[in-house]
Amino acid sequence: MAGNFWQSSHFQQWLLTRQDLCRERHQDLQILTDEEYLKLMIFFANMIQALGEQLKVKQQVVATAIVYFKRFYVRNSLKCIDPLLMAPTCVFLASKVEEFGVISNNRLISTCQTVVKNKFSFAYPQEFPYRINHVLECEFYLLEMMDCCLVLYHPYRPLLQYVQDWNNKETILPTAWNVVNDSYRTDVCLLYAPHQIALACLHMACVITQRDYKQWFAELNTDLDKILEITRHILNLYDLWKNFDEKKEIPGLLAKMPKPKSQPSR
């Protein structure tokens, strides 16, 4: 998406601070620890990724859907709307906003049923309980909560621009791209500008692939403290991932998670 990030609703309304996140999540963090909340967010981001792959949407649609999901639960408790319903709703809306095309109603629901049954039955042993009318209603709440601020800026475009003149980009770019994908399992997309996230992921990729671009980074006119903060977020994610057994831990976390009072009627 071209245009000016600094004049966008993404920058003006949806770049938050750590204090904003703590304040907005206060209700859920009375019940869940910070780590438990993060693990649930990782789990539902993985579900959005699996839905996107099954629907064969491009990665940018998946990234947009994950940001919509995170935005909703920054402004609302997990008990407002079941995340199992919100996850496919975010994919449904993101596919339209990113001009991928509308996913047909039947295909969306059948994909949800297949993905939940084949990949997430450890968390949801029953079949996917929602129908398209639930998704359409949920989409309305999502649009209302985001105040129709639907255009997002992602780190992928600045990442490509930064490395276009680099000699070793064929080895560095795939690694940096994967780190950007991983960053959506953290809160950095809510806290930092996309170009800063791109730089942090690029710096991490240089370390991983053992390429020396210290001089290039030293000459940048950017806030290096922010780049280091983003790096710490992603490194913390990798530390958490090492000991996170999703299949063992998620059923208990879902049982503990605040839930909507009413469940869907068929």
LOZAZA-126651 format. One record per residue (C-alpha): x, y, z; residue in three letters. Coordinates in Angstrom, 3 decimals, decimal comma. Example, Ala and Ser with C-alpha at 12.3 -4.5 7.8 and 13.67 -1.06 7.14 Angstrom:
((12,300; -4,500; 7,800); ALA)
((13,670; -1,060; 7,140); SER)
END
This chain:
((0,000; 0,000; 0,000); MET)
((1,595; 3,276; -1,093); ALA)
((0,609; 6,675; 0,296); GLY)
((2,025; 8,469; 3,313); ASN)
((2,344; 6,444; 6,515); PHE)
((2,811; 9,598; 8,620); TRP)
((-0,588; 10,935; 7,539); GLN)
((-2,366; 7,593; 7,891); SER)
((-4,775; 6,378; 10,566); SER)
((-2,232; 3,610; 11,241); HIS)
((0,246; 6,223; 12,515); PHE)
((-2,171; 8,763; 13,956); GLN)
((-4,586; 6,421; 15,763); GLN)
((-3,057; 2,958; 16,006); TRP)
((0,552; 3,308; 17,163); LEU)
((0,225; 2,650; 20,875); LEU)
((2,564; 2,673; 23,882); THR)
((3,340; -0,111; 26,359); ARG)
((1,254; 1,820; 28,888); GLN)
((-1,712; 1,821; 26,467); ASP)
((-1,467; -1,966; 26,106); LEU)
((-1,262; -2,565; 29,863); CYS)
((-4,204; -0,255; 30,525); ARG)
((-6,416; -1,697; 27,777); GLU)
((-5,637; -5,334; 28,681); ARG)
((-6,006; -4,760; 32,413); HIS)
((-9,284; -6,704; 32,645); GLN)
((-7,878; -9,834; 30,952); ASP)
((-4,588; -9,571; 32,860); LEU)
((-6,541; -9,902; 36,118); GLN)
((-7,192; -13,508; 35,030); ILE)
((-4,209; -14,316; 32,778); LEU)
((-0,515; -13,564; 33,287); THR)
((1,343; -11,549; 30,632); ASP)
((2,987; -14,744; 29,395); GLU)
((-0,311; -16,653; 29,221); GLU)
((-1,913; -13,799; 27,284); TYR)
((1,011; -13,748; 24,841); LEU)
((0,765; -17,529; 24,370); LYS)
((-2,934; -17,230; 23,504); LEU)
((-2,162; -14,447; 21,016); MET)
((0,547; -16,647; 19,434); ILE)
((-1,940; -19,534; 19,211); PHE)
((-4,609; -17,452; 17,455); PHE)
((-2,016; -15,870; 15,123); ALA)
((-1,002; -19,431; 14,198); ASN)
((-4,654; -20,213; 13,517); MET)
((-4,984; -17,150; 11,255); ILE)
((-1,807; -18,253; 9,442); GLN)
((-3,217; -21,783; 8,972); ALA)
((-6,542; -20,411; 7,666); LEU)
((-4,689; -18,098; 5,274); GLY)
((-2,520; -20,925; 3,942); GLU)
((-5,529; -23,193; 3,458); GLN)
((-7,377; -20,386; 1,632); LEU)
((-4,207; -19,676; -0,405); LYS)
((-4,195; -15,944; 0,358); VAL)
((-0,944; -13,957; 0,140); LYS)
((1,130; -13,349; 3,273); GLN)
((0,121; -9,676; 3,417); GLN)
((-3,526; -10,722; 3,897); VAL)
((-2,456; -12,932; 6,822); VAL)
((-0,397; -10,092; 8,333); ALA)
((-3,318; -7,651; 8,012); THR)
((-5,692; -10,174; 9,596); ALA)
((-3,348; -10,678; 12,573); ILE)
((-3,098; -6,901; 13,137); VAL)
((-6,916; -6,542; 12,979); TYR)
((-7,193; -9,366; 15,526); PHE)
((-4,666; -7,719; 17,861); LYS)
((-6,323; -4,321; 17,494); ARG)
((-9,721; -5,717; 18,443); PHE)
((-8,423; -7,327; 21,635); TYR)
((-6,464; -4,227; 22,577); VAL)
((-9,760; -2,360; 22,758); ARG)
((-11,885; -5,279; 24,020); ASN)
((-11,612; -8,112; 26,516); SER)
((-11,285; -11,678; 25,240); LEU)
((-14,755; -12,271; 26,710); LYS)
((-16,398; -9,784; 24,303); CYS)
((-16,258; -12,029; 21,233); ILE)
((-14,897; -15,575; 21,034); ASP)
((-11,419; -15,398; 19,386); PRO)
((-12,327; -18,590; 17,492); LEU)
((-14,927; -16,482; 15,642); LEU)
((-12,794; -13,331; 15,416); MET)
((-9,856; -15,142; 13,747); ALA)
((-11,697; -16,131; 10,512); PRO)
((-13,581; -12,816; 10,530); THR)
((-10,249; -10,953; 10,397); CYS)
((-9,102; -13,122; 7,459); VAL)
((-12,441; -12,513; 5,703); PHE)
((-12,131; -8,711; 6,071); LEU)
((-8,381; -8,572; 5,329); ALA)
((-8,825; -10,450; 2,035); SER)
((-11,191; -7,693; 0,855); LYS)
((-9,126; -4,768; 2,131); VAL)
((-5,899; -6,116; 0,611); GLU)
((-7,747; -6,566; -2,702); GLU)
((-7,160; -10,300; -2,735); PHE)
((-10,848; -10,774; -3,478); GLY)
((-13,853; -11,847; -1,470); VAL)
((-13,652; -15,350; -0,029); ILE)
((-16,988; -17,091; -0,636); SER)
((-19,133; -17,709; 2,450); ASN)
((-19,230; -21,476; 2,002); ASN)
((-15,486; -21,721; 1,374); ARG)
((-14,667; -19,706; 4,494); LEU)
((-16,792; -21,850; 6,807); ILE)
((-15,718; -25,176; 5,261); SER)
((-12,059; -24,080; 5,564); THR)
((-12,580; -23,185; 9,239); CYS)
((-14,134; -26,604; 9,852); GLN)
((-11,247; -28,375; 8,085); THR)
((-8,450; -26,384; 9,755); VAL)
((-9,931; -26,662; 13,274); VAL)
((-10,490; -30,407; 12,818); LYS)
((-7,098; -31,212; 11,250); ASN)
((-4,752; -28,775; 13,005); LYS)
((-6,393; -27,507; 16,203); PHE)
((-8,474; -30,419; 17,479); SER)
((-6,157; -30,539; 20,529); PHE)
((-7,708; -27,189; 21,528); ALA)
((-11,191; -27,555; 20,012); TYR)
((-12,281; -31,220; 20,007); PRO)
((-15,814; -30,227; 18,904); GLN)
((-16,427; -29,118; 15,331); GLU)
((-16,187; -25,413; 14,398); PHE)
((-19,448; -24,013; 15,856); PRO)
((-19,974; -20,837; 13,822); TYR)
((-21,852; -20,082; 10,591); ARG)
((-21,537; -17,254; 8,097); ILE)
((-24,182; -15,116; 9,830); ASN)
((-21,955; -15,091; 12,931); HIS)
((-18,947; -14,013; 10,821); VAL)
((-20,884; -11,187; 9,142); LEU)
((-22,137; -9,904; 12,489); GLU)
((-18,632; -10,135; 13,952); CYS)
((-17,251; -8,242; 10,927); GLU)
((-19,636; -5,379; 11,707); PHE)
((-18,305; -5,112; 15,286); TYR)
((-14,721; -5,293; 14,035); LEU)
((-15,302; -2,475; 11,512); LEU)
((-17,046; -0,347; 14,134); GLU)
((-14,279; -0,845; 16,713); MET)
((-11,521; 0,063; 14,238); MET)
((-13,541; 3,112; 13,175); ASP)
((-13,094; 1,877; 9,586); CYS)
((-9,305; 2,468; 9,828); CYS)
((-8,554; -0,480; 7,569); LEU)
((-5,452; 0,506; 5,586); VAL)
((-2,293; -0,929; 7,133); LEU)
((1,391; -0,404; 6,421); TYR)
((3,566; -3,491; 6,792); HIS)
((7,366; -3,902; 7,098); PRO)
((7,593; -5,931; 3,855); TYR)
((7,755; -2,955; 1,478); ARG)
((10,441; -0,954; 3,368); PRO)
((12,394; -4,190; 3,828); LEU)
((12,555; -4,691; 0,051); LEU)
((13,533; -1,043; -0,449); GLN)
((16,367; -1,222; 2,104); TYR)
((18,075; -4,248; 0,546); VAL)
((17,617; -3,414; -3,141); GLN)
((21,257; -2,235; -3,480); ASP)
((22,807; -4,862; -1,193); TRP)
((25,202; -7,454; -2,615); ASN)
((24,133; -10,379; -0,429); ASN)
((20,401; -9,743; -0,451); LYS)
((19,617; -13,243; -1,800); GLU)
((20,903; -14,757; 1,445); THR)
((19,751; -12,020; 3,844); ILE)
((16,282; -11,179; 2,502); LEU)
((14,588; -14,586; 3,060); PRO)
((15,839; -14,645; 6,659); THR)
((14,715; -11,040; 7,284); ALA)
((11,318; -11,826; 5,696); TRP)
((10,872; -14,788; 8,072); ASN)
((11,783; -12,624; 11,060); VAL)
((9,143; -10,079; 9,946); VAL)
((6,584; -12,910; 9,782); ASN)
((7,611; -13,978; 13,303); ASP)
((7,270; -10,388; 14,553); SER)
((3,482; -10,656; 14,115); TYR)
((3,495; -13,087; 17,075); ARG)
((4,574; -10,129; 19,246); THR)
((3,086; -6,676; 19,939); ASP)
((5,597; -4,764; 17,788); VAL)
((3,010; -4,157; 15,021); CYS)
((0,977; -2,173; 17,578); LEU)
((3,927; -0,248; 19,012); LEU)
((6,355; 0,686; 16,208); TYR)
((6,395; 2,075; 12,670); ALA)
((6,787; -0,511; 9,867); PRO)
((10,152; 0,856; 8,673); HIS)
((11,556; 0,461; 12,206); GLN)
((10,333; -3,143; 12,359); ILE)
((11,877; -3,784; 8,931); ALA)
((15,251; -2,411; 10,110); LEU)
((15,211; -4,499; 13,290); ALA)
((14,393; -7,667; 11,333); CYS)
((17,069; -6,828; 8,778); LEU)
((19,633; -6,309; 11,535); HIS)
((18,709; -9,660; 13,090); MET)
((18,989; -11,328; 9,675); ALA)
((22,520; -9,909; 9,245); CYS)
((23,514; -11,396; 12,613); VAL)
((21,908; -14,773; 11,798); ILE)
((23,551; -14,984; 8,345); THR)
((26,830; -13,484; 9,676); GLN)
((26,904; -10,587; 7,207); ARG)
((28,622; -7,373; 8,248); ASP)
((26,560; -4,263; 7,510); TYR)
((27,527; -2,309; 10,652); LYS)
((28,566; 0,727; 8,621); GLN)
((25,266; 0,785; 6,718); TRP)
((23,279; 0,705; 9,975); PHE)
((25,577; 3,319; 11,584); ALA)
((24,794; 5,777; 8,794); GLU)
((21,016; 5,463; 9,171); LEU)
((19,076; 8,486; 10,342); ASN)
((16,767; 6,593; 12,693); THR)
((16,150; 5,971; 16,387); ASP)
((18,414; 2,996; 17,112); LEU)
((16,953; 2,619; 20,620); ASP)
((13,608; 1,754; 19,006); LYS)
((15,337; -0,782; 16,736); ILE)
((16,905; -2,435; 19,809); LEU)
((13,537; -2,476; 21,627); GLU)
((11,933; -4,276; 18,653); ILE)
((14,838; -6,741; 18,583); THR)
((14,301; -7,482; 22,278); ARG)
((10,590; -8,166; 21,679); HIS)
((11,414; -10,683; 18,951); ILE)
((14,246; -12,321; 20,930); LEU)
((11,854; -12,674; 23,903); ASN)
((9,422; -14,407; 21,546); LEU)
((12,121; -16,864; 20,462); TYR)
((12,979; -17,573; 24,122); ASP)
((9,292; -18,202; 24,882); LEU)
((8,919; -20,452; 21,828); TRP)
((11,719; -22,772; 22,991); LYS)
((9,659; -24,010; 25,938); ASN)
((6,124; -23,430; 24,633); PHE)
((4,371; -26,765; 24,052); ASP)
((1,216; -25,497; 22,339); GLU)
((-0,623; -28,833; 22,366); LYS)
((-0,068; -29,294; 26,104); LYS)
((-0,583; -25,726; 27,292); GLU)
((-3,316; -24,225; 25,108); ILE)
((-6,288; -26,372; 26,291); PRO)
((-5,671; -25,201; 29,870); GLY)
((-5,222; -21,571; 28,801); LEU)
((-8,454; -21,655; 26,761); LEU)
((-10,273; -23,042; 29,812); ALA)
((-8,854; -20,201; 31,937); LYS)
((-9,486; -17,471; 29,311); MET)
((-12,410; -15,060; 29,896); PRO)
((-15,324; -16,188; 27,708); LYS)
((-18,466; -14,651; 26,184); PRO)
((-21,600; -15,360; 28,218); LYS)
((-23,561; -16,801; 25,315); SER)
((-22,328; -19,435; 22,875); GLN)
((-23,643; -19,637; 19,301); PRO)
((-26,916; -21,298; 18,530); SER)
((-26,819; -23,467; 15,420); ARG)
END
